[in-house]
């Protein structure tokens, strides 16, 4: 081999070695880049997975689906995030620990012991525990079959106290960095905030309802107080008017009695004068006979007697109405006493008769034994009056009102039935509610039956209503008979 050929061969060998070295360096650079890209891709996917997990939990906090559903969904999302095989959760309700069914598997996984849960609920932070450390042979045996070797506990606190714990069961092949559990804890904080917000909202709503209820009761009490004051003022006015009417009625009755006596004397005197005129033929007798033929004095005196009897009866009725009005208008603050229920109803009917007589025919069927009731006669009279007036006002045409009393099992039952248009069930359900009325604007306050209901209950009784549309309505009042 010539020297020239050898020199060329050596140069070619050196060049080939240099090329191989450069190729090897470039290959290592490419491999390093591939590994870097793979690492960055895995890191990016891990970040995406964390973002998707936190976003899913964040969506849970935007809904109002209750404790169980929210915790169930949070546990499910955490199980998926950690690539766990199954999970479950527990929470404290009425001082007891409630454990959910297993999520993600149809297998039966034994529950932890009560002492284990007590220790878990004392901790504030997440923890990972090997199942072999839980001192539960039954759980360990099932876990080995399922390929589970450890459990992650994720506590959820509400108002600084753990009230829910999620159990995430991991397979042997699952591995992740400890920082991954930080994301689970952050998501747990979101759930905690949601539960606290939900609890605050429910407490706020409860407080609002209590305040609203109290306000409504105050308004009702105020309205009833105003109505009571009006009734008291009306009662005092009625009593005063009755007293003022009673005075002229007294002297008119007295004078009318004297006038009746005078008329009897004059009638007797005129009878004798007529007899005397018939027995005489003088001029005066003739004039008297002509006047008698023209005026018929016998009829006049008979008619005067009838007129005076009618007036006497009218004055007696006015006197009775005034007396009943005074009885009805007596103050409710008077001392309670016993009174006859039939007589109380009769007195009330006389007071409201003008409201009834043009609209209804009243039929009375009272118990022969007029039972005594202890209480305020004026208040019971007000109840009877309200129901009679309501019955009359409910009639679109002439109708009938039936009022009956019967003694039964230590109670006197008062039944007031009408043949008006009746009521649907929706009205019957509210008939005793304050301010509820079926009358038009400015025609009723809706307090009459509400006040009546309160009066009956205050007297130890009860009141109910039965009604059928197109047939009529029946109110049934039961009052205890006085011992």
Secondary structure, 3 states (H helix, E strand, C coil): CCHHHHHHHHHHHHHHHHHHHHHHHHHHHHHHHHHHHHHHHHHHHHHHHHHHHHHHHHHHHCCCCHHHHHHHHHHHHHHHHCCCCEEEEEEEECCEEEECCCECCCCCCCCCCHHHHHHHHHCCCCEEEEHHHHCCHHHHHHHHHHCEEEEEEEEEEECCEEEEEEEEEEECCCCCCCHHHHHHHHHHHHHHHHHHHHHHHHHHHHHHHHHHHHHHHHHHHHHHHHHHHHHHHHHHHHHHHHHHHHHHHHHHHHHHHHHHHHHHHHHHHHHHHHHHHHCCCCHHHHHHHHHHHHHCHHHHHHHHHHHHHHHHHHHHHHHHHHHHHHHHCCCCCCCCEEEEHHHHHHHHHHHHHHHHCCCEEEEEECCCCCCEEEECHHHHHHHHHHHHHHHHHCCCCCEEEEEEEEEECCEEEEEEEECCCCCCHHHHCCCCCCCCCCCCCCCCCCCHHHHHHHHHHHCCCEEEEEEECCCEEEEEEEEEECC
